[in-house]
Amino acid sequence: MNFDEFLKLTSKVKNIPLPAESSHFKMVPAFRRSLMEKQKEAIKKAKKAGVLALFYPGINNDTKLVLILRKTYKGVHSAQVAFPGGKLEDQDSSLAAAALRETFEEVGVSINTIEIIRKLSQVYIPPSNFYVQPFLGITRQTPNFMKQEDEVEAIIEIDLQHFLDDRALITQEVKTSYSVEAKVPAFKLNEHIVWGATAMMLSEIKDLLKQYM
């Protein structure tokens, strides 16, 4: 899909109801579904973060989505694929502001070039105790990405059609915070395995866009 067509699509999805849990559950392993029912109290005390699903035109005007591969470190999200974004800081006026600031810091896209289309459904991440607010956004120019060297291992540019293709959905055995190894639903995008909270958010975006395709 070229970017001009994608812009028309985003105008249609601005105000429609979100699929929310019906989309999230597609990417949630069985052992976590039972935990989701018990996390309402934990959410009240969770740290807050904002992330951005940023779509943009590629060099041939095809529609792209940017993800990042995090550095390997001693933490629960080490070496995982994620959206640009991060923790709400004191200087941030809102979760949207946090998502925009972190996107600039992590991948170098100027805040002034980004238009936020809408909020998506929040996702709670038990291992790190974050309640994450995702946003769907666009930039109308092809970015000149610059990664944050101390936090980002790689910038991953995903073709929209590849992301929307059901063949990108797989089941993968991974190491989790709940058990040593478990089979989980995941996306395979540009040879990267995307699972957990990021996959849940991607699932909602996919279902949202496909309503008008």
MARNUTI-163992 format. One record per atom (N, C-alpha, C, CB): residue in one letter; x, z, y. Coordinates in steps of 0.05 Angstrom, whole numbers, plus 5000, padded with zeros to 4 digits. Glycine has a CB too. Layout:
// residues N
AXZY/...
This chain:
// residues 213
M501750004976/M500050005000/M501850005025/M498150255000/N501349815044/N502849825068/N501950045086/N502749555082/F503650115106/F503150355122/F500650325140/F505550425138/D500150085148/D497750045165/D495150105150/D497649745176/E495150025124/E492850095107/E492650395102/E492949945081/F494950515099/F495050805095/F493950955119/F497850905089/L494550865143/L493550995167/L490450985168/L494650855192/K489350765160/K486450745158/K485350945138/K485550455151/L486750975116/L485951165095/L485951455105/L487751135070/T488051525120/T488251805130/T486051865150/T490951845144/S485151665165/S482951715183/S480351785169/S482451475201/K480051695144/K477651745128/K477752025115/K477351535107/V480052125110/V480252385095/V480652625114/V482652375076/K480552585140/K481052805158/K479053035155/K480852705187/N476552975150/N474553185152/N472953225126/N472753125174/I473653095105/I472053115080/I472853375066/I472552875062/P471153485049/P471853735034/P474253695017/P469453825017/L475853905015/L478253894998/L477653954969/L480354095009/P478953814950/P478553864922/P479454144913/P480053664905/A481454254927/A482354534923/A482954594894/A480254734933/E481754804883/E482454894856/E481954694834/E480955144849/S480054514838/S479554314817/S481954124815/S477054144824/S483354084836/S485953934835/S488254104826/S486553804863/H488354344837/H490654524830/H490754574800/H490354784845/F488354624788/F488354704760/F489454484741/F485454764751/K489454234750/K490454014734/K493454054729/K490053744748/M494854194748/M497754224746/M498554514740/M498954134772/V496654674731/V497154954725/V497255004695/V495055134738/P499455104684/P499555164655/P497655384648/P502455234646/A496855394623/A494755584614/A495555874621/A494255554585/F498155944618/F498856224622/F498556304651/F501756264613/R498656114670/R498356194698/R495456204707/R499955994715/R493656064693/R490856064702/R489756344701/R489255874684/S490356494680/S489356764679/S490556944701/S490056894652/L493056884709/L494257044730/L492956984757/L497256984732/M492056734761/M490856654786/M488356814793/M490156354786/E486956904772/E484557064776/E485257344786/E482957084750/K487757434782/K488557704789/K490157734814/K490057824765/Q490557514828/Q492457514850/Q491257554878/Q493957254850/K488657604880/K487357624906/K488457854922/K484357664902/E489058074909/E490258304923/E493058254932/E490158554906/A494558114915/A497358054921/A497557864946/A498757914898/I495557684948/I495557494970/I495457634997/I493257294967/K493957854998/K493558005023/K496258105034/K491658235019/K498158155017/K500758265026/K503058055024/K501458505009/A502257805018/A504257605014/A505557505040/A503057355000/K508057415038/K509357285061/K508057005065/K512457255056/K508156905089/K506856655096/K508856435101/K505056685120/A508156195093/A509855965097/A508255715102/A511755915072/G509455515115/G508155265120/G509855035109/G507455225149/V508754845096/V510254615086/V508754355095/V510554625055/L510254135095/L509153885104/L509453665084/L510553805131/A507153535077/A507253285061/A507353065082/A504653265042/L509652955087/L510152765108/L510252475097/L512752825123/F508352305106/F508352025098/F509351855121/F505451935090/Y510651635114/Y511851475135/Y512251185125/Y514651595144/P512750995143/P513250715134/P516150685125/P512650525157/G516550555102/G519150485093/G520150235108/G519150425063/I522450145101/I523649915116/I522049665113/I526549865106/N520449635092/N518749405088/N515849465095/N518949305059/N515349685110/N512649775118/N511049875094/N511249555132/D512349925072/D510950055050/D510750355055/D512349995022/T508750485044/T508350775050/T510050955032/T505350845047/K511351145044/K513151325030/K512351615036/K516051275038/L513251795018/L512852085020/L515652205016/L510752195000/V516352405033/V518952525030/V518652805016/V520352565057/L520452844997/L520753104984/L523753184985/L519753104954/I524353434979/I527053514979/I527753644953/I527653715003/L530353624945/L531353774922/L532954004933/L533153584904/R532154244927/R533554484937/R536254524923/R531754724934/K538054644937/K540654714927/K540354914903/K542454834948/T542354914886/T542455124865/T543455384877/T544355024842/Y541955594873/Y542655854884/Y541356074867/Y541755884914/K542056324873/K540856544857/K538156614869/K542756794858/G536056474859/G533456514869/G531356364851/G533156414898/V528856434855/V526756324837/V526256034841/V524256484840/H526955924864/H526455644870/H528955474870/H525055614896/S531055574857/S533555424855/S533255154842/S535555594839/A534354954854/A534554674843/A531754554837/A536154684818/Q529754644852/Q527054534849/Q526454324870/Q524954754849/V524554144864/V523553954883/V521354074898/V522653684869/A521254034925/A519354164942/A518753984966/A520354434951/F516654064981/F516153945007/F518054075027/F513253985016/P518753935049/P520054065071/P518254285082/P520853865093/G519454515090/G517854725100/G519154995094/G515054725089/G517855205104/G519055465099/G517455695111/G521855475108/K518755925112/K517456175120/K516656175150/K519356405115/L514356295155/L513556345183/L515456535196/L510556445184/E516656455218/E518556625233/E517256715259/E521156465238/D518556915272/D517457035296/D517056825318/D519257255306/Q518856625319/Q518656425341/Q516456215336/Q521256285344/D515256215312/D513256015306/D510456105316/D513155965275/S509155925330/S506555985341/S504355965320/S505855805364/S504855835298/S502955795276/S504355705251/S500755585285/L502855685229/L503955585204/L504655285207/L502055625181/A503055135223/A503754855228/A506354835243/A501454725245/A506755005262/A509355005277/A511655065258/A509255215300/A511255255239/A513355315220/A514055075203/A512555555202/A511954935194/A512354705177/A513854485192/A509654595167/L513154445217/L514454235233/L517354315239/L512954195260/R517854565246/R520554655252/R522354625227/R520554945261/E521354715204/E522954695180/E523354405171/E521554855158/T521454235176/T521753955169/T524053835185/T519153795174/F524153905211/F526353805228/F528953915218/F525853885257/E529054175212/E531554305203/E532554195176/E531254605202/E530654145158/E531454065131/E531953775127/E529354155111/V530453605141/V530753315136/V531153155162/V528353205122/G531153295185/G531953165210/G529852995224/G534252995205/V527253015217/V525152865230/V524253015254/V522752805210/S524352885278/S523653015303/S520653105303/S524152825326/I520253345312/I517553455313/I515753275330/I517653735325/N516853165352/N515253005370/N514252745358/N516852945395/T515352665335/T514452415323/T512352455301/T516852265312/I511752705295/I509952775273/I507152835282/I511153005256/E505152725269/E502352785274/E501252915249/E500752525281/I500253155252/I498953295230/I496053195227/I498953605234/I495453095203/I492752985198/I490753205192/I492852775175/R491553385174/R489753605167/R491153815151/R487353505152/K489954055149/K490754265131/K489954185103/K489654545139/L491454275083/L490654255055/L490054545045/L492854115038/S489454565020/S488754835008/S491254995004/S487254794982/Q491155255011/Q493355435007/Q493955484978/Q492955695022/V496555544972/V497455594945/V499155854946/V499055364933/Y498456034928/Y500056284925/Y502256244904/Y498256524918/I504656334910/I506956304892/I507856584884/I509356144906/P506956674861/P507556954852/P510457024851/P506357004826/P512256864840/P515056944836/P516457024863/P516656724823/S515756884884/S516956944910/S515057084929/S518056684923/N512557124921/N510557254937/N510157114964/N511357544942/F509756854963/F509156704987/F506356584984/F511256474991/Y504856585006/Y502256445008/Y502756215026/Y499956635019/V502755975014/V503755735028/V501455565038/V505455565009/Q501655485063/Q499655305076/Q500855025078/Q498755405104/P499954835061/P500954565064/P499354405085/P500654415037/F500754215097/F499454035117/F500053745109/F500554095145/L498253575114/L498553285110/L499253165137/L496053145097/G501553025138/G502352915164/G503552645161/G504353105177/I503852505184/I505052245185/I507052225208/I502852025188/T508952045205/T510551945227/T510351645226/T513452055226/R509951515249/R509451225250/R512051065251/R507851165274/Q514351195250/Q516851055250/Q518451125225/Q518451115275/T520050945216/T521750995192/T523851205200/T523050735182/P523951435187/P525751645195/P528651575188/P525051905181/N530451685203/N533351685197/N533951965187/N535051595222/F533552005161/F533752275151/F536552395153/F532852275122/M536652655159/M539152805158/M538653065144/M540352855187/K539853115121/K539253355106/K540753595116/K539953315077/Q539553825113/Q540754085119/Q542654155097/Q538554305123/E545254135102/E547254145080/E547254405064/E549954105092/D546654625077/D546854885063/D544354945046/D547355105083/E542154795050/E539754855035/E538654625018/E537654945053/V539254385027/V538154145014/V540253984999/V536753965035/E539753954973/E541653804956/E541253504960/E541253874926/A538653424962/A538053134965/A535353094978/A538152994937/I535052874992/I532552785003/I531452574984/I532852675032/I528952604976/I527652434956/I525452274970/I526652594932/E525652014970/E523651844982/E521851724960/E524951615000/I519351794960/I517451714939/I515651494949/I515851954929/D515451284933/D513551064940/D510751164934/D514250814924/L508851114952/L506151204949/L504851104923/L504451114973/Q505250854916/Q504050744892/Q505050884867/Q504450444891/H507650944867/H508851084845/H507551364842/H511951114848/F507251504864/F506051764864/F503151764854/F506151884892/L501651554862/L498851544854/L498351444826/L497351364873/D500451324814/D500151214787/D499951444766/D502651044780/D497851444750/D497451654730/D499751674710/D494851604716/R501251464707/R503551474689/R505751664699/R504751194685/A505551744724/A507551944734/A506852224725/A507551934765/L504552264713/L503852524703/L504852564675/L500752564703/I506252794671/I507552844645/I507153144638/I510552774645/T507953214613/T508153494606/T511153544600/T506353564580/Q512253754612/Q515053804611/Q515654094604/Q516453734637/E517654134587/E518454414581/E520454504602/E519654434553/V519854724615/V521654824636/V522055124633/V520454764664/K524055234646/K524455514648/K522855624671/K527555584652/T521255834666/T519555944687/T520156234691/T516555904679/S518856344712/S519156624718/S517456804700/S518456684747/Y515556674686/Y513756824669/Y514756844640/Y511056694669/S516156644631/S517256644604/S519756474604/S515156534583/V521356494583/V523856354583/V523356054584/V525456414557/E521655954568/E520955664569/E517955634564/E522655514547/A516855424577/A514055364574/A513555074579/A512255544592/K511554964567/K510754684573/K508754694596/K509454554548/V509354534616/V507654534640/V506954244648/V509154674664/P504654204660/P504053944672/P505853894696/P501053924680/A506653644699/A508553584721/A508253294729/A511453644712/F509453234752/F509752954761/F512652874756/F509052924792/K513152634747/K515852524745/K516052314766/K516452404716/L517552374787/L517752204811/L520752144817/L516452344835/N521451894816/N524251814820/N526051964801/N525051864849/E525252004777/E526752144756/E526952444760/E529452024753/H525652554780/H525552834785/H523052954773/H525852894815/I523253194762/I520953334751/I519853524772/I521653484724/V517353484779/V516053644800/V513753804787/V514953464824/W514054064788/W512054234775/W511454484793/W512954324747/G509754654783/G509154904798/G507454844823/G511655044805/A507955004844/A506354994868/A506454724881/A507355204888/T508854594882/T509054334894/T507254124879/T511954234894/A507254144853/A505553964837/A502654014842/A506153994807/M501854264846/M499054334852/M498254204879/M498754634853/M499954224899/M499454104925/M499253794923/M501554194945/L501153684908/L501153394904/L498553294891/L503553304888/S497653454872/S495153384858/S492753374877/S494653594835/E492653564895/E490453554915/E490753314933/E490453814931/I493153244942/I493553014959/I492652764944/I496452994968/K493552734919/K492852504903/K489752474901/K494052524876/D488452694894/D485452674891/D484152624917/D484452944879/L485152724939/L484052684965/L484252384973/L485452854987/L486552264969/L486951984977/L485451794959/L489951914975/K485251864934/K483951684915/K480951664919/K484551774887/Q479751844934/Q476951824940/Q476251574956/Q476052074955/Y478151464969/Y477651224986/Y479350984978/Y478251295015/M480250984953/M481850764943/M480450614920/M484650864933/
